[in-house]
């Protein structure tokens, strides 16, 4: 839907949102186009199509301001941001959904592809080149990139030519049959109960029509997470894409391992402490740590948890007002959900010999976040990529002009703008910044490497130490195990 002018469209309802919030609506499928004022339909500027995160349960930050990237690029690109349906509106799955001719699975991902199709049809009217669309995304938006790279078994529909993903997330992926409990729980809580055993068996259950009859206010009162079967507590994010045997045909680990992905230039990376903003700060025992991990990944076995505990001993720093096991569970969760999946994707591209494959590790510390015990938290690099004044209030103060981390902004923007413009982070990088080498592997299984670029990623650290760095043996050892159990955890 178009909404011409300077006003953002309404945001999609998500899990836990207040139905009375005036910024939210079911009528939420808007996109924003940021273009240089001089652009014409003959300009053919590259397009940066950014997918926001939110765990597929809410729209985390729909109003990034693309004007900063356009200015820094010398008015040499177009930026597109947009909303997509989330929570049960975007990812309700069940036999009823599958069997209904008027319903479909994975609507949130299909919204994203519809937005990409819109770009193909109309972006030239804003000065963009539909043949040069580069995906961007953070967290669930980065996970969405992984789904689009592997969509329909790796089919190329010509919607984009490259992708840059910040902190890709691998959640458990259920089938629609396995997701039935989510549908049944929501239907029951909304009074849409199915036929009981004593009723006439010829009467057809129509819980889907009942759910559709509910108002947004009614739905939002019950739009909250419930535990996975066999888990003690609800997961952080319950609603997720499901295997529908069409758009999503396999687990993400399997899709990349089997080579069922698009051969396009990619840039993946993650932050040092990706788990700290998610894990319970009061975690004070090994049992509580294991319970949290099992709540997120309910197929974890006792033996697997025991091995994870060995790989992540509780010997890190302690912080005030925090449980003694908080950072231990944060480290394990951050690697399971973020760090190791992103390295696996880069390794898969290297293993299949795909050129144009870059990886990064973001370790730029903000003093206030460090004091809180957050370290370098999930997706904090967005402050540098977009610029601290363009993230809708989500940037640490240290990234502002004159701040101790202001130096990283032009450096990160140089790499990302170069990647969008040329499909390579190097040609238009900031003056004096190091060359970003591709991520490669010397041997077929990726377990070792001796070449100049093997297991090398860009380390964003301090102004003096930013440069190429090898993935450490300790990280590779931990990720080798977590990658090996990824399929068992349905990632």
Secondary structure, 3 states (H helix, E strand, C coil): CCCCCCCCCCEECCCCCCCCCCCEECCCCCEEEECCCCCCCCCCEEEEEEECCCCCCCCCCCCCCCHHHHHHCCCCEEEEEECCCCHHHHHCCCHHHHHCCCCCCCHHHHHHHHHHHHHHHHHHHHCEEEEEEEEEEECHHHHHHHHHHHHHHCCCCCCCCEEEEECCCCCCCEECCCCHHHHHHHHHHCCCCCCCCCCCCCCCCCHHHHHHHCCHHHHHHCCCCCCCCCCCCCCCCCCCCEECCCCCCCCHHHHHHCCCCCCCEEEEEEECECCCCCCCCCCCCHHHHHHHHHHHCCCCCHHHHHHHHHHCCCCCCCCCCCCCCHHHHHHHHHHHHHHHHHHHHHHHHHHCCCCCEEEEEECCCCHHHHHCCCCCECCCCHHHHHCCCCCCCCCCHHHCCCCCCCHHHHHHHHHHHHHHHHCCCCCCCCCCCCCCCCCECCCCCCCCCCCCCECEEEEECCCCCCEEEECCHHHHHHHHHHHHCCCCCCC
